[in-house]
Amino acid sequence: LAQWLGTSDLPVDNMFIFGSLGFVVGYAKSKMSRFLITVGLLSLSVFIMSKNGYVTVNWGKVQRDVAGSETYKMIKSGKAMQLLPPNVQDAISRWLGVVKSAIENNKGGLAVALSSFLSGMAIGSRA
């Protein structure tokens, strides 16, 4: 990307990689936070209704079902990537490889990478 733009004094590649990664993280955070707040409030309301006797919840069964689920077991064992489709796994692995090589090849540009990531995250969370 830097060669295409005809510049060598700015780490444009790292700025693009970490800026876009930050944007994706910020966008996902903004969308997931709404979902997680909704789920949290729903769970809290069920808990309060259960404590006040409006509904009966078998919390032991809930705990057993959650702890016995395949998703929980895979996350607990560190194999959460296997829950994703293979093409998504490949895309994530490629991006992680690009990010890793960008960090290893330009250790002096970590400040640029971090500021690009944070800027992208701020923009993504507003999108």
Helices and strands as residue ranges (DSSP letters): H 2-5, H 12-51, H 59-68, H 70-76, G 80-83, H 86-105, G 107-109, H 110-126
